[in-house]
Amino acid sequence: SKADKDYLLDKLRGAEFLIKSINKRRKTIRRVMESILKFQHDFFEHGASRLRPLVLQDVADDVGVHQSTVSRVTSNKYVHTPHGIYELKYFFSAGVRQSSGGDMAAEAIKTHIKELLADENPKKPYSDQAIANFLKEKGIRVARRTVAKYREQMGILPSSQRKRMI
C-alpha cells in the first residue's frame, strides 16, 4: 500500500542519513589524526620529549573544520603509538618560549623533568632550582616556579619530601 511504501522510504532515508553521518565522522576523525601526526611527527618518531606545542586551532585550520569540531573529535579518543596509548587531547599542549626562539611543549618539559628525577640520588634529591639549571644546560629555559608547577601537576613531591635515608 502507499502508506507502507511511504513508511519504508522514510526509514530507508533515515538509514542512509545515518550511514552518511557515520562515514563523515570517520573521515573527520581520520583527517584530524593525520593532522596531529603531521604536527607531532617528532613525538611519534622519538617520544614525549619531542612533543611540540600545538593548539586546537592549528589542527582545525589544517583540516578545514571549526575548532570545536576538533575538540569534540579528540575527546575520549585514544591512539596506540610506539610509545604507549595516549588520549588525543595529550597532543595539544601550550608552548614555553625558549631562548633559541622556538617553543617547547609543556608535556615535553615534564618528560625531561621525570627523566632527570628518575636518575637522582635519593639521599640528595634535586631542588626545583637545580632541575631548572639542569634543563637550562640542555637548552630548555624554564623558571624555578615553572618547574615547581609542573612537578606538582605530575604529583611529584618537593625535594625535602623525596629525600630518603637508605
ChimeraX attribute file (.defattr): number of C-alpha atoms within 10 A of each C-alpha:
attribute: neighborCount
match mode: 1-to-1
recipient: residues
	/A:1	6
	/A:2	7
	/A:3	8
	/A:4	9
	/A:5	10
	/A:6	11
	/A:7	11
	/A:8	12
	/A:9	12
	/A:10	12
	/A:11	12
	/A:12	12
	/A:13	11
	/A:14	12
	/A:15	12
	/A:16	12
	/A:17	12
	/A:18	12
	/A:19	12
	/A:20	12
	/A:21	12
	/A:22	12
	/A:23	12
	/A:24	12
	/A:25	13
	/A:26	13
	/A:27	12
	/A:28	18
	/A:29	18
	/A:30	13
	/A:31	16
	/A:32	24
	/A:33	19
	/A:34	15
	/A:35	18
	/A:36	20
	/A:37	14
	/A:38	13
	/A:39	18
	/A:40	20
	/A:41	15
	/A:42	15
	/A:43	19
	/A:44	15
	/A:45	12
	/A:46	12
	/A:47	17
	/A:48	20
	/A:49	19
	/A:50	20
	/A:51	26
	/A:52	25
	/A:53	21
	/A:54	20
	/A:55	15
	/A:56	20
	/A:57	16
	/A:58	16
	/A:59	24
	/A:60	18
	/A:61	13
	/A:62	15
	/A:63	18
	/A:64	14
	/A:65	14
	/A:66	13
	/A:67	17
	/A:68	12
	/A:69	14
	/A:70	23
	/A:71	16
	/A:72	11
	/A:73	19
	/A:74	20
	/A:75	11
	/A:76	10
	/A:77	12
	/A:78	13
	/A:79	11
	/A:80	10
	/A:81	12
	/A:82	11
	/A:83	12
	/A:84	8
	/A:85	10
	/A:86	13
	/A:87	13
	/A:88	19
	/A:89	17
	/A:90	12
	/A:91	23
	/A:92	21
	/A:93	18
	/A:94	15
	/A:95	19
	/A:96	19
	/A:97	15
	/A:98	14
	/A:99	12
	/A:100	9
	/A:101	7
	/A:102	11
	/A:103	16
	/A:104	22
	/A:105	22
	/A:106	20
	/A:107	22
	/A:108	21
	/A:109	24
	/A:110	19
	/A:111	19
	/A:112	20
	/A:113	21
	/A:114	15
	/A:115	12
	/A:116	14
	/A:117	16
	/A:118	10
	/A:119	9
	/A:120	11
	/A:121	12
	/A:122	15
	/A:123	12
	/A:124	13
	/A:125	19
	/A:126	20
	/A:127	15
	/A:128	20
	/A:129	16
	/A:130	13
	/A:131	21
	/A:132	22
	/A:133	17
	/A:134	17
	/A:135	19
	/A:136	15
	/A:137	10
	/A:138	10
	/A:139	12
	/A:140	20
	/A:141	20
	/A:142	19
	/A:143	16
	/A:144	15
	/A:145	12
	/A:146	17
	/A:147	21
	/A:148	19
	/A:149	14
	/A:150	18
	/A:151	17
	/A:152	12
	/A:153	10
	/A:154	13
	/A:155	9
	/A:156	14
	/A:157	12
	/A:158	15
	/A:159	16
	/A:160	11
	/A:161	9
	/A:162	15
	/A:163	15
	/A:164	12
	/A:165	7
	/A:166	5
